[in-house]
Amino acid sequence: MDRKVLLISHNALGKENNMARTLENQFMGLRGEQIAQLFFSDEEPNSEYCTNYFRISDSDVFRSIFSKKEAGNSIYVKSCVCTDKKDAWIKTKIRKKGNRRPVVYFIRNLIWSLGKWKSKKLDEWLDEFKPDIIYFASGDYAFSYKVTLYIAKRQKIPVIIGCYDDFYIDKRKTINPLYNITYHNLMKKAKELFEYSSAFTAVSDMMTVEYSKLFKKKGYTVYTPTNLLNISNNSNKTESIIYAGNLGHGRAEQLISIGRAVKKIGIPGMDHIDVYSGEIRKEITEKLTAENGINFCGKVSVKKVQELMLSSKYVIHTESFDEIFKRRVKYSLSTKIADCLASGACIIVYGPKEVAPVLYLEKNKAACVISDEALLENKLKELFLSDEESNRICANARELAYKNHRAEKSWELICNIMEFPFID
């Protein structure tokens, strides 16, 4: 593909963030001169191939309200080292991970409405790069849709929208006026951008079907890519069970149930779960104890998580049975699913069958899926005592990873969509 692609997302390309890592893998086929990125976080870009960036951070926009100076700066990276060290960016409370209260959404969108993000610097950067198409990694803040639509119309170029989580269907029932205002504003801007766009991509078939209905737009399923396929194998596996990832959305409670079950089963080396997470909420971490069959190991790097998956015999994915949490994750495939499939570890899934990740893995027989707490202990015991069953699951998982989650396959699909954005 010879087109120049402008990637717009909240996160900068890199390795230490799941969204950034996904985008890095998905656009690996572009030459450096073919890609540029506009992003909205305070992060340092760290890409193997993209060197051309424009950053407009919350702190930039906030300061512009009072200074009347335009926000944002171009950044050029050489050998993964940022050369623009002019600004020491202010990491505001708005960007604090996990800060998802309605008031935060309202304030952040308001700051972007009042700030001077439209700038001569941005226009000059766009004119210099001359993108042929925009790929927008969608988020849950309305301002990013507004920025994307402004650029698309200014440059008179098509937009492909990449959807990785569900921000649209699960409207909460609440009397909180800020939530309702924020949701209404998000849906208004999303519909405007979807109407303008040529197509969208989604991470699961369920999401593709539902968004096609919601936005009356052609969609394509592009699964999250992984880079573990060429280095994984089933040898040198330790007798260990690990979970690595977010503990929100009721996952901690699910892990406690599994931990108690494996402790009761009591197979040496597999009588507990090693849990790796950056979780700091005491009401959650204080329950992750040896009494509950859990060894809480804290936060580790993305690279370390991959190493642990490659060396462990079992890896866990879990989703809550709570109706509220089920709705929030119903259409999304966790970014770590691809790594789990390619790792050579046997995947244990504990959660409701009607959510996308559980349905996906069960349909392809790529995991030991348990959806009933009453069966949890017996199903785990059967799995631990049957190498034949775990080997079968691992073989199916690797086959599924090769079929749907190769970075080359992901890039090929996105390339075809961007090359012919107006063709069904």
C-alpha positions, 0 to 999 in steps of 0.5 A: 500500500502506497497511501500515507496514513494519519493515525489518531489515538489517545495513546502514543505508539509504543510497547508499555500500553496495551492499546499502543502495542496493538496499534504498533502491531497493526501498522507494522507494514508501513514504511516510516514516511507513510505514517504519522500520529496525532495523540492526546496523552502525555506519553513518550512515543516509542515506535519501531517505525513511526518517527513523525508525531503531533501531540496535543495533551490535556495540559497543553489545552488547559494552559491555552485557555488562560494563555491564549496560546495555541496548544500542541507541538510536533515531535520527531523521534529518531531511534526511539528517542524523543528529540523535543524536550522543550516541555515538561508535561503536566500530568493532570488528575484528569489523565490518572488511570482509572479515573472514569467518573462522569465529572472527569469526562465532563471537565475534560471535554469542556477543557477541549471545547474551551482550549485552542487545539486548532492551531497553525502548527497543527495545520502546517504539520498536516500540510507537510505530511499530506495524509491520504487517509485517517485511521482513528482509534476510537475512545470514550471522550467526545473531543477526539471525534471532533478533532478527527472530523475537523482534520478529515474535512480540512484535508478532504480525506476518508476515515476508518474508525477502529473500535476496540471497546464498547463505548456506545451500547451500554448506556447506564441507567442513572439520574446523574446529569453529568453522565447523561450529558457526557453520553449524549455528547459522545453519541452525537459526535460518534454518529457524526464521525461514523456517518462521515467515515468509509468503514470501521473495524472491530475486535469481535464479530459480535461488535462488528454486527452490533455496530453495523446495525447501530451506525448503519456502516460497513464493518470488518472484524480485525482481531488483536495481533500478537508477536508471540507466535514465532517464539512460543512452544510447549517445552520448559513450562513450569507447573504454575498458574498465572493471571496478568491484567486488570482486576476491575469489572469484578475480575478479582472476585472471580480470581478468588473463587478460582484460587480457593478451588486450586488450593483445595485441589492441592496439586504441588506447584499449582495450589495457588495463582500468581496474580500480576497487576498494577491494582492498588485499591486496598479493598481489592488487594487485601483479599488477594491472599494465600488463604484465598489461593492467591500470590499477589505479585504486583505490577510488571512490564508488558515484556515480563508478562509475555515471558511469564505466559511463555513459561507458565503451564496455565494462564487464566482469563476471567469475566464477572457473572455480574449483569452490569459487568457483563454488559460492559465487556460483552463485545470486547476481546481483551488485548491479552487474549491474542498473547494467551492463545499464542503463548503455548500455555493452556488457557483457563476461562471462568466467566459467562458464555454470552460475552465475546471473549468466552464465546470466542474461546469456547467456540474454537475449543481453545480454552478450558471454559467454566461457566458454573461455579458449582463445576469449577473445582471438578473441571479444574481437577480434570484438566490438571490430571489430563495432559491429553486435554491440556495439549489439545487445548494448546494445539487449538489455541495456537491454531486460532492464534495463527489463523486470526492473530498474526500481526501480518494478517491484521496488517493485511486486513487493515491495508485492504480496508484502507486501500479500498475504503469505499468498496464493499 
